[in-house]
Amino acid sequence: MSLPQPDVVFGPRPSQRESQPLLGCVENEFNVADNSFPDDVEFTEIMRNIELAIEEGIYPERIYQGSSGSYFVKNPEGKTVGVFKPKNEEPYGHLNPKWTKWMQKLCCPCCFGRGCLVLNQGYLSEAGASLVDQKLQLFIVPKTKVVRLVSESFNYSAMDRAKSKTKRNLSERFPEIGRKFHRIGLPPKTGSFQLFVKDYKDADFWLRRFEQEPLSESQAKQFQSQFERLVVLDYIIRNTDRGNDNWLLQYDKPEVEEAKEEEGEDWSLVKVPEIRIAAIDNGLAFPFKHPDEWRAYPYYWAWLPQAKIPFSEDIKQLVLPQLSDMHFVEELCDELHDLFKIDKGFDKNVFERQMAVVRGQVLNLTQALKDGKAPVQLVQMPVVTIDRCKSPHDRGRLRSFSDSFTQSFQDRAPFFSWC
């Protein structure tokens, strides 16, 4: 028997779950009021189903791979529908259940973190990558948004669990006192929620398979098209963690279907194969400077044979008109600003430095596309940052790169260029 589906609503709703509300009824420290997305009814429905599943005791399941606390989230039927990564369980979050980063911080503090990234903002990077993907219509990042969830299976401090238990006991024994509590259950966690993709495998698996079983010309062209979208995404957001184990491939191998004999001839139909890329694990992107210390954090796809092929006309027609438009680029930066500012630790100056890197990446990418370069040549171009000029007289008027921005090249290289 299937469970009833919850209604889709766009505001706080009455709940009888006094003991463990999933969402705060007022805005919290991250300025996220609830899990309603008026411009995306389908995503809102998914979140409502997740809340119902947790209420019914179908808790998110911790993913034991990786260096942070992340969880497979399920719907009322028990099917995995997404991956939730709480902010305070990120690699350097204070509630990270994995001990590897804690040991690194304790034993080797000089190598703690990545000096070019803002710590504990991986959840914003995940959502930001999805925003860029949707804006450019690349459609290789599973839709990702910032949400709030609470579950017994998440990693909470002993204090939080003790407070929740005490409030629940008081509420049961003294209902009048319990009604005065702002929250009785565990505190909701803010983090990124990414839709789950099925039937995908690590790119490394398929890349090795393609070496043994080469793709046909049409399949190789399809793969190249998807690969170029990955290059565009990673380069713009300056992903510092793109190995061949954290992007996925879906490959439907050709299937021969026997057809009925017609006019004495025996023939068959070949099902057209499809190759799709899913760019996951985008939490280590949007640096506020280009890597210039120990490691370069290269794009590992640059060593693939596909990176030696010049960008196709298809990718040029898809992204070049937008990336060549300064107003489009600034609109993208404004939308990223609206996303990043929800964090309590948001720093406008740091954000402007992040966008200076993004603008520089866009400039290089635009030039590479116009010049007919290949991805491997793109990553060899001198890195540049483009800062917005801080002038009180240019507010409200149209801007251009020539009179409102300054360009600068990085004069310091990381010690290791290969890792």
C-alpha positions, 0 to 999 in steps of 0.5 A, a space after each residue: 500500500 503506497 503512502 499518501 503524497 503530501 500537498 505542495 505548499 510554499 510557506 510554513 504549514 501546520 504540523 502535529 510533529 511537536 516533538 521533532 519539527 523538520 523545519 524552523 518556522 522562522 529564518 535561521 542563522 543561514 537565512 533559509 526559512 524552509 524547503 519550498 522552492 516556488 520556481 521549482 514545484 517538482 523539487 519542492 515535492 521531492 523535499 516534502 516526500 523526504 520529510 514524510 519519509 523521515 517522519 515515518 522512520 525512513 532515515 537517511 543513510 550515511 555514505 561511508 566513502 569520502 572524508 565528510 558526513 554525507 547521506 543517501 536520502 530516501 522517499 517514502 517507498 525507501 528509494 534513494 532520491 538524493 544525497 544530502 551534505 550538511 555544512 557542519 559535517 563537511 571535511 573541516 566541519 566540527 561535526 564531521 563523523 570521519 576522523 581522517 580530517 581531524 587527524 590531519 588538522 591535529 598532526 599536520 596543521 600546516 597542510 590543513 585545508 586548501 589555501 585557495 578555498 573558503 573553509 566549510 562552504 562546500 555546500 554552497 559550492 555544490 549548489 553554485 555548480 548546479 546554478 552555473 550548469 543550469 544557467 549555461 544549459 549544460 545539464 550535466 550537474 544533477 540539480 542541487 539546492 540548499 535545504 534543511 533537514 533533521 534526522 536521528 541518523 545525522 551526526 549530532 553532538 552529545 549536548 544536542 541529543 541530551 537537550 532534545 531528550 530532556 525537552 521531549 521528556 518535559 513536554 510529555 510530563 508537563 505539556 504546558 511547559 513543552 508548548 513554550 519550547 521553540 524546538 523540541 527535537 534535534 536542530 535542523 541541519 543546513 546543507 546541499 541536497 543533490 538529486 540522485 542519478 541512477 545507472 551511472 558508474 565512475 568515469 574511470 570504469 568506463 574510460 578503461 572499458 573504452 580503451 579495450 572496446 573503442 567507441 564507434 564514430 557516432 558514440 565518440 562524438 556524443 561522448 566528446 560533446 558531453 566531455 566538453 560540457 564538463 570542461 566548461 563547467 569545471 573551468 568556470 567554477 575552477 574546480 580543484 577536485 576533479 579526478 576521474 573518480 568523481 564524475 560519472 558516466 552512463 553508457 547504454 551499450 548498443 542492443 540488437 533487437 530482432 525484427 520480424 521477417 518481412 518479404 523473406 528477409 531477416 533483419 534486425 534493429 540496433 538501439 541507439 546508445 546514449 552516453 551521459 555525464 553526471 558531474 558530482 562532488 563539486 564542493 571544492 570549487 569557487 576559490 578566492 584565488 588561483 592555487 599558488 602554494 603547494 599544490 596546483 589542483 589540476 583538472 585530471 581530465 586534461 590528460 585524457 585523449 578527448 582533451 586534445 581535440 579542439 572544441 566543437 562548433 556545438 559547444 561554441 554555439 551553446 555557450 559562446 554567445 552568453 559568455 561573450 556578453 558581459 551583462 550575462 556574466 555579471 548576472 551570473 555573478 549576481 545570482 551566485 551572490 544571492 546564493 552565497 550570502 545565505 551563509 552566516 559567515 558570508 564575507 562580501 570582499 571574499 566573495 568579490 575575489 571569488 567572482 574575480 576568479 570566475 570572470 578571469 576563467 570566463 575570459 580565458 574560456 571565451 578566448 579559447 573557444 574563439 581561437 579554436 583551441 582544445 581543452 588541454 590548451 585552455 588549461 595551459 593559458 596564463 590564469 587571470 583574475 578580473 576585479 570589479 572597480 570600486 568607484 562610487 560614480 559608476 553605480 546604476 550605469 552600464 558597465 564594460 570590461 574596459 572601464 569598470 574592471 581591472 585585469 591581473 595575471 598571477 605571478 606566483 606558481 604552486 610548488 607542485 604543478 602535477 598534483 
